[in-house]
């Protein structure tokens, strides 16, 4: 592809700049000036974008990038940095295939860490236990009967525990399922089988686990930040930040420590966790106070996360029509009835919060849209930037409502493939006809809706380049699938890049600050070793982030 270099120079002043990057393929994500070959940075801000021949100032340091590509820093609008970072320092089961390999890894964790009071961690994949998706405590009891084990699934919606963990939590045959959650039981009995579904059930275990220390939380965040920066990510929306509790979602103290010491090398928008069983008014008041307390530096606490259902694989997602393999027409259930959700969203919207919904099933997606419509009708239209994340299964009638209600479609593009979750667990539960409306990214874009991307790491890789490739091809980037998911739901490279940059910046209320390469915006930039527009889509996943610059500072890699 022949790339035209913009010749219109934009100048800040004639004083010396700190860093000049030239001889680069700069894709600005600015439609008024899509391409350039030179960018200058002064005091952390972009002071020039254009052609080198038009640059007239002096630079402290000039670097020839020898044709490498520059993009705005990626932004991940649904990710769990602290929780994921902590999990990667516990018993790590991510990407392991087959029950035997998973059990061996757990046994190794127990052997290598006799000091661990509890064996915690996660990453096991739900399809390991297909067709039910439900794990069995017997496997863990054989490995470590004398220490409690609590391991989250890779999707974060299930926990696998041994008998001792159940005993310490007081979970037995007489225990009732907590509201919004499920204690899995052996078929035909009331005996807990070792699986816990959804947050309210997992909280029964968290209540008796040792609390994580501040050092553990900060160490987890440092690990996560280093990892995310290495992938070119310079801004995130942490999709669950709890104000209290004992698990790794209680992230504010870690964020503050890194921010106050100047170590926080990314913008952080905290989506504070809405507790579905707590009264509405006290929660809203509490969030208003928390927003004042936690807004500082690179941290903004202006979003609220509401879970409205679970996942299709374990039949906790809320559907408009019954699950095919269910008894008595079971459709799952909404975690908030519509009246309560309407009231909560209306009051949060009135208080100036953005609402970040979790919705997987078509009933949950419709419920979130209905709640936003109610808030707009009651409060009036404002710049709210509410967004619904995951949005796996659509009813086609709801696709145009995203644009109509100005709701952002928050997709995780790496999920939009025919992997074992879809083929072994999802399609058997919903059928081929409904499966046509799984992750309809192309349809949402064609409807005029605003689409933005996140990863939900640790659920799937945080690497935006993998997500970009999957969004373009609807195939697993490492060749594990050969049939695209859906019909005509692929999008273009430019659209995928926008979804990870300026559109995600819009969700984070950062689009005036960053998200594109324009004069006056913060210098949040990344350097790639290949020009994405000059390679086949299948090679995007092989591209490396050479360097990440945040607010004008090199935070990872080399230039």
ZALOKE-924802 format. One record per residue (C-alpha): x, y, z. Coordinates in steps of 0.5 Angstrom, whole numbers, plus 500, padded with zeros to 3 digits. Last residue first. Example, Ala and Ser with C-alpha at 12.3 -4.5 7.8 and 13.67 -1.06 7.14 Angstrom:
<pts>
527498514
525491516
</pts>
This chain:
<pts>
527507541
527501547
521498550
517500556
515506560
518511555
516518558
512523554
505522557
506515557
510512551
510505549
516501545
517496540
510493541
511486537
507484531
506476530
498477532
498482526
500477521
493473519
491480517
496480512
501486512
502493510
496496514
499493520
506497519
511492523
515493529
510497532
511504536
506506541
504513543
501517549
504524548
498528551
494531546
496539544
497537537
494530535
496523535
489520537
486517544
489522548
486528552
480530549
478523548
479521555
472521558
474513559
468511553
471516549
478514550
475507548
473510541
479514540
484508541
482500541
475501537
479506533
484500531
479495530
475500525
482502521
483494520
476493518
470489521
468482520
461481522
459478515
456472517
458469524
464466527
469465522
471458520
478455521
479456528
486454533
490458528
494463533
489469532
483465533
478467527
473472526
478475521
478483522
475483530
480477531
486481528
484487532
483483539
490479538
493486537
490489543
494484547
490483554
489475553
483472555
479472562
485475565
484480562
477482560
480484553
477491552
474494545
469500543
464501538
459507537
453505534
451507527
448501525
453499521
458498527
453494531
452489525
460489524
461487532
455482532
458478538
453472537
447474533
447468528
448463534
440464535
439460529
444455531
442453538
442456545
445451549
448447544
451453541
454456548
458450551
462445546
462450540
462457543
466455549
471451545
473456540
468459534
471466535
468473537
471472544
477475542
473481540
471483547
466488546
463494549
457497545
457504547
450507549
447513545
440511546
438511539
445508537
445502542
438501540
439499533
442492535
436491540
431488535
436483533
436480539
443479541
447474545
454476547
454483549
461483553
460490556
454495556
456502556
454509559
457515556
453520560
454526556
447528558
439527555
434528560
433525567
427521566
426519559
434519559
434514565
428510563
432509556
438507560
434502564
431499558
438498554
440495560
434490560
435489553
442486554
440482560
435479556
439478550
444474554
451477556
450483560
455486565
453494565
458500566
454506568
457513568
456517574
453524574
449523580
442523576
445517572
446514578
439515580
436513574
441507573
439504580
431506579
431502572
435496575
430496581
424496576
427491571
429486576
436486578
441479577
436478571
435470571
436464567
432462561
429455564
423452560
421447565
428443564
434446560
438443554
435448549
436454554
429458554
428464550
429472552
436469556
439471562
446468563
447463569
446457564
454455566
456456559
451462558
455467562
452471568
447476569
446484570
452486573
453493575
459497574
459504576
464509573
467516575
473514580
478517576
485515577
491519573
492524579
487524584
479522584
479517590
476521595
471525591
468519587
468515594
463520597
459520591
459512591
457512598
451516596
449512591
450506595
445509601
440510596
440503592
439499598
444493598
443486594
445488587
452491590
455496585
462495584
466501582
468502575
475505576
478509570
485509570
490512566
497509565
504509568
502509575
509510578
509517581
509515588
502518589
500514583
503507585
500508592
493510590
492504585
494499590
489502595
484503590
484496588
479492592
478487587
483482589
479479595
478481602
472486602
471494601
470499596
470494590
473496584
471492578
471493571
478497571
477502565
484502562
489507559
496506556
496499553
502498548
502491550
509492554
505497558
499492560
505487562
508492566
502495569
499488571
506486575
506492578
498492580
500485583
506487587
501493590
496488592
501483595
504489599
497491601
496484604
490480601
485478607
486470609
480466606
473466610
469471607
472470600
469463600
462465601
463471596
464465591
457464591
455472591
460472585
457467580
457460580
461455586
463448584
465443589
460438588
456441594
451435597
444436595
442430591
440428585
446430581
451432585
451439587
453446585
452452589
449457585
449465585
444471584
441470591
445465595
444458594
441455600
446451605
443444608
447440604
454443606
457450605
460452612
466456609
471452612
467446610
467448603
474450603
476443606
472439601
475442595
474448591
473450584
470457583
466460577
464466574
471469573
472467565
478463566
475459572
477461579
481457584
479456591
483450595
483449603
489445605
489438608
486434602
491436597
491432591
486427592
481432595
482437588
480431584
474430588
471437588
468436581
468442576
461444572
462446565
456441564
458438557
464439558
468440564
475442561
470447557
470451563
477453563
482453569
485460570
485460577
489462584
489460591
492455595
490457602
495457608
501458603
507456606
508449603
509453596
512449591
509442593
502445593
503449586
506443583
499439585
495445582
500444576
499437575
491437576
491442570
495438566
491432567
484436566
486438559
489444556
493449560
492456558
491459565
492455571
497460575
497458582
498465585
502471583
498471576
492472580
495478584
496481577
489479574
486482580
490488580
489489573
482487571
480489564
474492560
475499557
482497554
486503551
491503546
497508546
496512539
500509533
507509531
509504525
517503524
520506518
527507520
525510527
530515526
530519533
532526535
533528542
534535545
530538539
530544535
524547531
522548524
519541522
516542515
521537512
519532517
512531515
507532520
505532527
508537532
507539539
505532542
505533550
509530555
513537556
514537549
514531544
515532536
511527531
514526524
512521518
505523518
498519516
491520518
491528518
483530518
481523520
485523526
487516528
494518527
497513523
505514524
509511519
516513522
522517519
521521525
521521532
523528535
523528543
524534548
522540543
526546543
522553542
519555536
511554538
506549538
506548530
502544526
505542519
500541513
504536509
501529511
505523508
501519503
502512504
502507498
500500500
</pts>
